[in-house]
């Protein structure tokens, strides 16, 4: 259950970043635009979810507390991965991708 929740959120965050980069034609400007616009939205959404889950975390049932704590940690990692790791991967990969795209257009 936890895995499916976090994978779903991580995929959603990744799709948002990818769409922002695609809107700017897979350019470095697009990566910066994605990090600036979607990054703030991810931080707000993640913070809101974590604050809501913190209320449930206060329940004095150990199994529920462990479950909620795990979800909170994984939510934070999902947002971090989308904002920093995915955009860094795009910055590393896009120059090569654009060169390959240019070569294919010329052929």
C-alpha positions as CSV (number, residue, x, y, z in Angstrom):
1,X,0.0,0.0,0.0
2,X,2.7,2.5,0.9
3,X,4.7,1.7,-2.2
4,X,1.8,2.3,-4.5
5,X,1.0,5.6,-2.8
6,X,4.6,6.9,-3.1
7,X,5.2,5.5,-6.6
8,X,2.0,7.3,-7.7
9,X,3.1,10.6,-6.2
10,X,6.6,10.2,-7.6
11,X,5.3,9.5,-11.1
12,X,2.9,12.4,-10.9
13,X,5.7,14.8,-9.9
14,X,7.9,13.4,-12.7
15,X,5.2,13.9,-15.3
16,X,4.8,17.5,-14.2
17,X,8.5,18.2,-14.5
18,X,8.7,16.4,-17.9
19,X,5.7,18.4,-19.3
20,X,7.3,21.7,-18.2
21,X,10.6,20.7,-20.0
22,X,8.7,19.6,-23.1
23,X,6.7,22.9,-23.2
24,X,10.1,24.6,-23.7
25,X,11.2,22.2,-26.4
26,X,13.5,20.2,-24.2
27,X,15.9,23.1,-23.6
28,X,18.0,24.1,-20.6
29,X,15.6,27.0,-20.2
30,X,12.8,24.5,-19.9
31,X,14.7,22.7,-17.1
32,X,15.1,25.9,-15.2
33,X,11.4,26.8,-15.9
34,X,10.3,23.4,-14.6
35,X,12.4,23.7,-11.5
36,X,11.1,27.1,-10.7
37,X,7.4,26.7,-11.4
38,X,6.8,23.1,-10.6
39,X,9.3,23.0,-7.8
40,X,7.4,25.5,-5.7
41,X,4.1,23.7,-6.3
42,X,5.7,20.4,-5.2
43,X,7.0,22.0,-2.0
44,X,3.6,23.4,-1.3
45,X,1.7,20.2,-2.1
46,X,4.2,18.0,-0.1
47,X,4.1,20.4,2.9
48,X,0.3,20.3,2.9
49,X,0.2,16.5,2.8
50,X,2.8,16.2,5.5
51,X,1.0,18.7,7.7
52,X,-2.2,16.7,7.3
53,X,-0.5,13.4,8.0
54,X,1.2,14.9,11.1
55,X,-2.3,15.2,12.7
56,X,-2.8,11.5,12.2
57,X,0.7,10.9,13.5
58,X,-0.4,12.2,16.8
59,X,-2.7,9.2,17.3
60,X,-1.2,7.1,20.1
61,X,-1.4,3.8,18.1
62,X,2.2,2.6,17.3
63,X,1.4,0.8,14.1
64,X,-0.4,3.8,12.7
65,X,2.4,6.1,13.8
66,X,5.0,4.0,12.0
67,X,2.9,3.9,8.9
68,X,2.4,7.6,8.8
69,X,6.0,8.3,9.6
70,X,7.1,6.2,6.7
71,X,4.7,7.9,4.3
72,X,6.0,11.3,5.5
73,X,9.6,10.4,4.9
74,X,8.9,8.9,1.5
75,X,6.8,11.9,0.4
76,X,9.7,14.2,1.2
77,X,12.1,11.9,-0.8
78,X,9.6,11.9,-3.7
79,X,9.5,15.7,-3.8
80,X,13.3,16.0,-3.4
81,X,13.8,13.4,-6.2
82,X,11.5,15.2,-8.6
83,X,12.8,18.7,-7.9
84,X,16.6,18.1,-7.6
85,X,17.5,14.6,-9.0
86,X,15.2,14.6,-12.1
87,X,16.1,18.2,-13.1
88,X,19.8,17.4,-12.6
89,X,19.4,14.3,-14.8
90,X,17.7,16.5,-17.5
91,X,20.6,19.0,-17.3
92,X,23.1,16.2,-17.9
93,X,21.1,14.4,-20.6
94,X,19.5,17.1,-22.6
95,X,22.6,18.4,-24.5
96,X,23.2,14.9,-25.9
97,X,19.5,14.4,-26.6
98,X,19.3,17.7,-28.5
99,X,22.5,16.9,-30.5
100,X,20.9,13.5,-31.5
101,X,17.7,15.2,-32.4
102,X,19.5,17.7,-34.6
103,X,21.4,15.0,-36.4
104,X,18.2,13.1,-37.1
105,X,16.5,16.2,-38.5
106,X,19.5,16.8,-40.9
107,X,19.3,13.2,-42.2
